[in-house]
């Protein structure tokens, strides 16, 4: 905490989330942390947990891992899940996986669920879950290949293998939901929380 303003730490290495906060006037310290997401998702699947619960659990786990190293700071954990017709999708491992994933999503509607959790000194102060629905158009394989060639390896950093704020917009027929939620962070509710806690002006 400096000059009475709480320090804000983002428990993530996500350039997109950090830029969203910084462009909105929130100075953040990045503190990436590794969690075994696959193990948590497998356990959640076995228990029949909804994607909202999984996103929340992962976001909280990330923040809890980081809070111990940043006493007094407001630590933000965030996670995003993609669900299409009951199937959960992860960030693609390579371009071939991205291509296969987009082939499965095209012509269908999928849900993005984004969650943010704020923890200070091990105590959860706030969380918010938001959802968006996106419908991909039935694009051709030729378009898909040209898109992947133009977008490059940046698609590997997105759970949906697309960036809606860039070329990925061409993949879609309809988008329903908050833009920031689609990018991976329920930003406006989070700004409301940070405003109450003196991080940004009322």
N, C-alpha and C positions, 0 to 999 in steps of 0.2 A: 504494500500500500504506500503510495507516494502522495504527500500533500492532502491526505484524507480521501483520495480517490482509490478505490480498491483496484488491485492488479487483476487483469483478466488473462487467463491462460486457456488456450485452446488445445485440448488433448487430442491432437490430430496433426498429421502432416499435410492435410488437404489444402492445396493452394487455392482452390475455389472457395472453400469456407472462410479461409483467412482473408481473402480479398473482399468477400461480401461484408465481413465485419469492418475491415479497415476503410472501405469505401463509404460505409455508413458512419464513419467517425469513431470507431471503437479501436483503440490500440490494444493489440493482443500479443502475447508471447506464445510461440508455438512449442509444444511439448509432445511430439509424436510418441505413441506407446503401442506396443504389440500385444494383441490378445488373440487367443485361439478361437477365431470366429467360427470355424468349421465345427469344432467340438460343441460349441454352444448351440449352433443351429441344428445339429443332429439331435441333441438332447431335446430341444424345443419341438422338433418335428415329431419325435417319439411320444411327447406328451400332448401333441395336438395343439400347441400354443399358436395363437394368431401372430401374424407378422408384426403387428403393433407392439406386442409384448417383447418380441425378439429385438426389434430396433431399440426399444427402451432399455432392455437389459444390457445390450452391447454398449450403448451410449453411457450408461451409468458405470459399467465396469471400466471403461476407458478413463472416465473422470476420476474414479476412485483410485486407479493406479497412479495417477498424476498428482492428486491432491497432497499426498504425503511429502512430495518434494517441493511443494509451494504453499507453505503455511500462510493462512490469511487471505490467499488469493481466491477469486471466483473462478473455478475451473469448469470449463464447458466441455462436455462429452457429447458427441453427435454420431448418429448412424442413420443409414438409409437402407431400406429393403425394397426389392422389386418382386411383385407377385403377378403372375399371369395364369389365369385359369387353374389356380391351385398350386402352380409350380413356383418355387423360389429361384431367382437368378442371382449369380454373384458376378463380380468384376471378371471379365474374360482374361484368361492367362496369356493369350496371344492373338494375333490377327485372325487366325483360322477359327478360334473359339468365338471371337467377336462376330465374324461372318455368320457362323452357325446360329449364334444367339439372335442376331437381327433377322435371320430367316425365320426363326420360330416366332418372333414378335410381330412380324409384318402382317398387316391385315387384321390384327387383333387389338383389343384394349387391355392395357395392363395398369396396375396400381403402383405408385411410388409412395412409400411411407417414410417420412423423415421425423426423427426425434432428436431433441436437445435436452440435456440434463445439466443442471448447474449444482456443483458441490463445493462447499467450503469447509476445510478441516475435517473431512470425512462425513459431513452432514449434507444430505440432499435438501437443497433449498427450493428447487423449482424444476419442473419438466413440462414439456409440451410435445404432443404428437400431432402431426398434420398429414393429410393425404391428398394425392392428386391422381387423376385418371387421364391416361394418354392413349390415343388410338393411332396406330401407325397405318399409313396408306399401303396398298398392295404394290409396292415398288418392284421393279424388275431386278434380276440378278446383275444385269449390266450396270444399272444405277448403283446398286449396292457396292459393286467392285470399285466403281469410280469414286463413290463416297469414301470408302475405306482408304483408297489410295490418297485422296486429298486430305482426309482427316489425320492419317498417320497413327502413330502409337498413342496419341492423346486419348483415343477411345478406350484404351485399356485402363484408364483411371476412373472410368464411370461404370456404375453397376448396370446401366442399360446399354453400354457401348455407344453412347451418343452424348453430345453436348447441345442441349436445346438452344443455348445462347449463340451457337455458331452454325456450322453446316448441318448439324443434326436436326435443325428445324425442318429441313427438306424431307425428313423421313415421315413427317406426321400429317394426319388428316384433321385431327381435333385434339385439343389440349384443354382439360378442365382442372383448374387448381391454381394455387399460388406459385408464382414463378420462382421465388426463393426456395420454397419447399422442394420444387423439382430439381433445383441445383444442389439440394442436400442439407438445407438448414431452414427451420421455421423462423426466419430472421425477424419479422415484425413483432411477434410475441416475445422473442428473446430481447429485442431492443426495449420493449416495455418493462421487462424485468430489470434490465441494466439501468434503465432510467430511475426506477424506484430505489435502486441501490447506489445512486450517485455516480455511476460511471459516465453517463452522459446527461446533458441538461434536461430538466423537466419541460 
